[in-house]
C-alpha cells in the first residue's frame, strides 16, 4: 500500500520539475483607427512573431475592406456608387450582423448614420453649434435599414443619401476573429 501511494506522488513531483514556467505576452497592433491589444499566456521563451504577423495581416485585410479613409475600399465604393457588385464573406458578415443588431435594438444601432455624423461635424465646424432639427429630419429617410439590399454577392443602397459606416460592428467582429 505504501508503494502505491509513493509512486503517484513521485510521478507528480517529476512532472512538476519538467513543467516550464508560463509567461504573459502582450501585443499591440494598431488597426482601424484603434489599437488591438492581445494577451497570450504560453511557455516562457516562446516567440510568437509568426502569429503576430498573421494577426496584423488579418487586421490589415479588414481595414482595407472597411476603411472610410481609403478612397478605394469596398465600403467607400459602396457609399459613393450605392452598389458593390462583388462582396467578400467578411463584408457580408459585417452588413448582416449590423442589420441583426439594428433589429435587436429596435433601430438604436444603425449603420446608416454616416450622413448624420457628417452633418453634425460640418455644423460644428461652420457654426460651432449642432445642426437644426429640420436638417436632421431631412436625413431620416436615409436612416431606414430597408435602404440596404444584400444579395448573394452584392449589396446596394437604395436611398441616394444613404451611407454605411461599419466601424463599431467590424471592430467587434475583428476581435472575435483574432480570438479564434
Secondary structure, DSSP 8 states (H G I E B T S, - for coil): -HHHHHHHHHHHHHHHHH---EEEEEEEEEETTEEEEEEEEEETT---HHHHHHHHHHHHHHHHHH-SSSTTSHHHHHHHHSEESS--HHHHHHHHHHHHHHHHTTTSS-TTTHHHHHHHHHHHHHHSS---HHHHHHHGGGG-GGGEEE-SS-EEE-STT-----HHHHHHHHHHHHH-
